[in-house]
Amino acid sequence: VEAALLAAPDVIDAVVLARGDDGRKHLAAYVVPEEGRTVDTSALVAHLAAELPEYMLPSTTTTMRRLPLTTNGKVDRNALPDASPVRTDDGRFVALRNPTEKAVASLFEEVLGVDRVGAEDSFFTLGGDSITGLRLMSRLRRAFGVEIPMREFFRVATVGGLSDLIRQRIIAEVERKSRDKTSRTK
């Protein structure tokens, strides 16, 4: 996981730990960007999803100016901040724009146990991980009758992105059924 993080754009140092003392462990990534750069968490998650199996994806990513070191020059893992999966609110909220986004946001809230999900909120920024992602995919399948591959989910990951993908899949299915019906009547 650390090697995949280090191969990501703008990341110069990284460490991954198993965190959680409530019986629910999760992977927490700590990354240091190149000086003067920032790490786009959504792009980082997409990069990792292309490189790693779902169960190896960190559920949280903490950006740091530098990793704490022991007197021996090794990463001081005990000095790393807590990285519980919680929502990080940058103050930007994009209202839900249509019924599909409202339904998807409701499922985000249900699966992640969060309130007030906006159209541009990312599943991973809200604390989601690959396990809760599978739960969400199952609920989306039941709610909309469409299959969304995990790779596609990791690529879009926002309420708006998933809603667009769902609408595209529904339209494609309606068009397919229409073509099938037309070809049977000829």
Order of alpha helices (4+ residues) and beta strands (2+ residues): alpha-beta-beta-alpha-beta-alpha-alpha-alpha-alpha
